[in-house]
Amino acid sequence: MATDELAQKLQRRLLLEESGPEPASAPGGEEAAAGWASGPAGQEEEEGRSSMLASADSELGAKLSRRQDINEGMAQPRQAKVFNPYTEFKEFSRRQIKDMEQMFRLYDSGKDGYIDLMELKLMMEKLGAPQTHLGLKNMIKEVDEDFDGKLSFREFLLIFHKAAAGELEEDSGLMTLAKLSEIDVSTEGVKGAKNFFEAKVQALSSASKFEAEIKAEQDERKREEEEKKHRRAAFRELKSAFSQ
């Protein structure tokens, strides 16, 4: 992908170098045309073209330099930040986050990983709390960190984070969403601890519960696998009995 981008930059650079100012045709012959080209408009065009060339040179040079450093092992390719809801929103249990994710996917009708304005509108209507167009835009704006006008899953979790932390107005659309979602967002972390030792105890308790939830999920998967094996074995026995 980086190679394609560099090829596009080189092609753009060549086109800029090869493109010269178009010959001007104006009444009065070549002298008038030359006078027009050397006037303020012609100078501005030439300066703009020079600026574009300089910008392309600088950008292309930086890309080529970084690509060379990566190839020689002197630099690492930039890694996209991976969002982990379980580590970022530690105040919620795994079950709570899974419930929120299920709810998010339910209303992400476009299956593009976002809840846009119309999907949020439908969501609030199904929850029994329809909002005005302006109200919906304000709801998104309150947690829209990247200003794209829609809710990512992380921004969706921020709604419940703010609700649990008491950072939402009681009559706001987001608080209404949090209350009607039937997801318990009571805090489970170290918020509200009276002292350091109490906070440590709560943190340890939260970690233990997190591990217990993981183990419970693993046990549930094992139980389901065992049930499948038993069903398959029973089916084979039944099939064998009929084939005799």
C-alpha positions in Angstrom: 0.0 0.0 0.0 2.9 2.3 0.8 4.4 1.5 -2.6 1.2 2.5 -4.4 1.2 5.7 -2.5 4.8 6.5 -3.4 4.0 5.7 -7.0 1.1 8.2 -7.0 3.4 10.9 -5.4 6.0 10.3 -8.1 3.4 10.5 -10.9 2.0 13.7 -9.4 5.6 15.2 -9.2 6.3 14.3 -12.9 3.0 15.8 -14.0 3.7 19.0 -12.2 7.2 19.3 -13.7 6.1 18.5 -17.2 3.1 20.9 -17.1 4.2 24.4 -18.1 2.1 27.5 -18.3 -0.4 27.3 -21.2 0.3 29.8 -24.0 -2.0 32.8 -23.6 -3.9 34.0 -26.6 -5.0 37.6 -26.4 -5.8 40.4 -28.8 -2.7 42.3 -29.9 -0.4 39.5 -30.8 2.5 37.9 -28.9 3.5 41.0 -27.0 0.1 41.4 -25.5 0.1 37.7 -24.6 3.5 38.0 -23.0 2.4 41.1 -21.1 -0.7 39.3 -19.8 1.3 36.3 -18.7 3.8 38.4 -16.8 1.0 40.4 -15.1 -0.3 39.8 -11.5 -2.4 36.8 -12.5 0.4 35.1 -14.3 2.7 35.7 -11.4 0.2 34.3 -8.9 -0.2 31.2 -11.1 3.6 30.7 -11.3 4.0 31.2 -7.5 1.2 28.7 -6.8 2.8 26.2 -9.1 6.1 26.6 -7.4 4.5 26.2 -4.0 2.9 22.9 -5.2 6.2 21.7 -6.5 8.0 22.5 -3.2 5.2 20.8 -1.2 5.3 17.7 -3.4 9.1 17.6 -3.1 9.0 17.8 0.7 6.2 15.3 1.1 7.7 12.8 -1.3 11.2 13.2 0.3 9.8 12.5 3.7 7.9 9.4 2.5 11.0 8.0 0.7 13.2 8.7 3.6 10.9 6.9 6.1 10.5 4.0 3.6 14.3 3.7 3.4 14.6 3.7 7.2 12.0 1.0 7.5 13.7 -1.2 4.9 17.1 -0.7 6.6 15.6 -1.6 10.0 16.2 1.9 11.4 12.5 2.6 11.9 9.3 0.6 12.7 6.1 0.9 10.6 3.5 2.9 12.4 1.1 0.6 14.3 -2.6 1.4 14.5 -3.8 1.7 18.0 -5.9 -1.3 19.0 -8.9 -0.5 21.1 -9.5 -2.9 24.0 -12.7 -2.1 25.9 -11.8 -4.4 28.8 -8.6 -2.6 29.6 -9.8 0.9 28.9 -13.2 0.7 30.7 -12.1 -1.2 33.7 -15.1 0.0 35.8 -17.3 -2.4 33.8 -17.4 -6.1 34.0 -16.9 -8.3 30.9 -20.6 -9.2 31.0 -21.6 -5.5 31.0 -19.3 -4.7 28.1 -20.6 -7.7 26.1 -24.2 -6.5 26.8 -23.2 -3.1 25.5 -21.5 -4.6 22.4 -24.6 -6.7 21.7 -26.8 -3.6 22.0 -24.4 -1.6 19.7 -24.5 -4.3 17.0 -28.3 -4.6 17.2 -28.7 -0.9 16.3 -25.8 -0.8 13.8 -28.1 -1.8 11.0 -25.5 -0.8 8.4 -23.0 -3.2 9.9 -20.2 -0.7 9.4 -19.1 -0.4 13.0 -20.9 2.9 13.6 -24.3 4.1 14.8 -25.1 7.1 12.6 -27.8 9.8 13.1 -30.6 7.7 11.5 -29.7 4.6 13.4 -29.6 6.5 16.6 -33.0 8.0 15.8 -34.4 4.4 15.3 -32.7 3.3 18.5 -34.3 6.0 20.6 -37.7 5.4 19.1 -37.5 1.7 19.9 -36.4 2.5 23.5 -39.6 4.6 23.7 -37.8 8.0 23.9 -37.9 9.6 20.5 -35.7 12.7 20.0 -35.7 15.7 17.7 -33.2 16.0 14.9 -31.3 18.6 17.0 -31.5 16.5 20.1 -30.0 13.5 18.3 -27.1 15.7 16.9 -26.4 17.0 20.4 -26.4 13.4 21.8 -23.7 12.4 19.3 -21.8 15.6 19.8 -21.4 15.0 23.5 -19.3 11.9 23.0 -18.1 12.3 19.4 -14.3 12.5 20.0 -13.3 12.3 16.3 -16.0 14.7 15.1 -17.3 12.4 12.4 -20.9 12.8 13.3 -21.5 9.2 14.3 -20.8 6.8 17.2 -18.1 4.2 17.2 -18.2 1.4 19.8 -15.8 3.2 22.0 -17.9 6.4 21.9 -20.9 4.3 22.6 -19.2 2.9 25.7 -18.4 6.5 26.7 -22.1 7.1 27.2 -22.3 4.5 29.9 -18.9 5.6 31.3 -20.2 9.1 31.7 -23.6 7.9 33.1 -21.8 5.7 35.8 -19.5 8.6 36.7 -22.4 11.1 37.0 -21.2 13.3 34.2 -24.5 13.4 32.3 -27.5 15.7 32.9 -30.5 13.9 34.3 -32.7 15.1 31.5 -30.2 14.6 28.7 -30.8 12.2 25.8 -27.7 10.2 26.6 -28.8 9.7 30.2 -32.2 8.6 28.9 -30.5 6.1 26.6 -28.3 4.7 29.4 -31.4 4.3 31.7 -33.6 2.6 29.1 -30.9 0.3 27.9 -31.5 -2.1 30.8 -27.7 -2.4 31.3 -26.6 -2.0 34.9 -23.8 0.6 34.8 -23.1 0.8 38.6 -19.4 1.4 39.2 -17.3 -1.6 40.2 -13.9 0.0 40.2 -12.0 2.0 42.8 -14.2 5.1 42.5 -15.5 6.5 45.8 -12.9 4.6 47.9 -12.3 6.4 51.2 -8.6 5.7 51.4 -5.7 4.1 49.6 -6.1 0.7 51.3 -9.8 0.5 50.5 -9.0 1.4 46.9 -6.4 -1.4 46.8 -8.9 -3.9 48.1 -11.5 -2.9 45.6 -9.0 -3.1 42.8 -8.0 -6.6 43.8 -11.6 -7.6 44.1 -12.3 -6.2 40.6 -9.3 -8.1 39.1 -10.4 -11.4 40.8 -13.9 -11.0 39.4 -12.5 -10.3 36.0 -10.5 -13.5 36.1 -13.5 -15.4 37.4 -15.7 -14.2 34.5 -13.1 -15.3 32.0 -12.9 -18.8 33.7 -16.7 -19.0 33.7 -16.8 -18.2 29.9 -14.1 -20.8 29.3 -16.1 -23.4 31.3 -19.3 -22.6 29.4 -17.5 -23.1 26.1 -16.1 -26.4 27.3 -19.6 -27.5 28.4 -21.1 -26.6 25.1 -18.3 -28.6 23.2 -19.0 -31.6 25.4 -22.7 -31.4 24.7 -22.0 -31.3 21.0 -19.8 -34.4 21.2 -22.5 -36.3 23.1 -25.1 -35.3 20.5 -22.8 -36.4 17.7 -22.1 -39.7 19.4 -25.8 -40.3 20.0 -26.6 -39.6 16.4 -23.9 -42.0 15.2 -25.3 -44.7 17.4 -28.8 -44.1 16.2 -27.7 -44.1 12.6 -25.8 -47.4 13.1 -28.9 -49.0 14.7 -31.0 -48.2 11.7 -28.4 -49.3 9.2 -28.2 -52.8 10.6 
